[in-house]
């Protein structure tokens, strides 16, 4: 299976600890965060990783080139000449993919999902999209996800305080269908303009996983990632 990693985000909320770097290169125990995503993917039969990159993409390419011998898969780059949003970035990166189904990861999130089980769930559901869901308690940083009685995603809710519930863990599988992007503008949000309408028509399968989850978008969680991943066993 081919993998797309959305790796163009800048660490605007991490300026105090990470300056002038894409978030995927934020140093975690003397290695870029992207290293840990690559280590995770090494455990699966991944043919090709497509990095969706934009501003400062040269830094990403330089690191990958220096670490190329560490990883068995091919690495390609879908370079945005102008910002395309998550949706435009996914659409551009999909043009480099060859497999029928594609895994998409956020470049600033590590969610240790069992990809074999997720793939089986995705294929058996018959749905074009499967989203990995993480159960959390007492959160307000993420929007919550509503499921119907059959495990399909019924709705993605805006960020609000929840005492418990599921969140979109930033890992999804999609069936490679060019018509998925028909009518979309050049720049758009994958979450609001694709995932939400698909959920409204019950075309998004929900896959619940209790694996380790961290999003390094804020300093506190970045520091937590540095501690958690110091001795992480892949």
C-alpha positions, 0 to 999 in steps of 0.5 A: 500500500502507498502512504501519503504523509501530510508533511508541509505544516509549519510549527507556528504554535511551536515557535518557542521550541521549534523555529523555521522547521516544518513540524514533521522535522521537529527534533524529538530526542535528536531525531526529526519527528518524521523518523518515528513515522518512518520507523512505524511504517517499516513494520508493514508492507509499504511500497511507497511513501509520498510526502506532501510538502510545501514551504521549506520542503528542501529541508525535508528532502535533505533529511530523507536523503541523509537517512535514505538507507534506514528505510526500505520504501521509496520516497516521493515528493508532492511539492505544493508551489502554493498552499493547497490546504489538506485537501489540495495536498492530498489530491496532488499526492494521490497523483503519485500513488499506484495502489488501489487504496492509500493510507494518509497520515498527518506529519505531526501526529503519531497514532500507533494503529494496527494497519493490518486490522485497519486495512481488513476493516476498510476492505470489508466495510466497502466504504471509500474512506476509513478513519482511525479513531482514538478514545479519549477522556476530558478533552477540548483540543479535538473535535469529537466523532459520532458513530452510528450503530454499525460503526460508521462515522455519522458526523465529525463535530467541532472542537468542544469539551467532551468528558469522553468520546472518539476523535479522528486520530489523523490516520485514514485509508481511502480508495483511490477514486479520481472522482472523489475530488470532482468539483473541488477548488484548488485549495480546500480542506480534506476534513471539512469538504470531503470527510464531513460530507462523506460522513453525512452520507455514511460513506466513512467507516470508523476503525477504533484503535487503542494504540499510542497517540500523540499530536505535537502541535502544542509545546506541552504535547511536543515535550510529552512526545520527547519523553514518550518516544525516548525508549519507544519500541517499534 
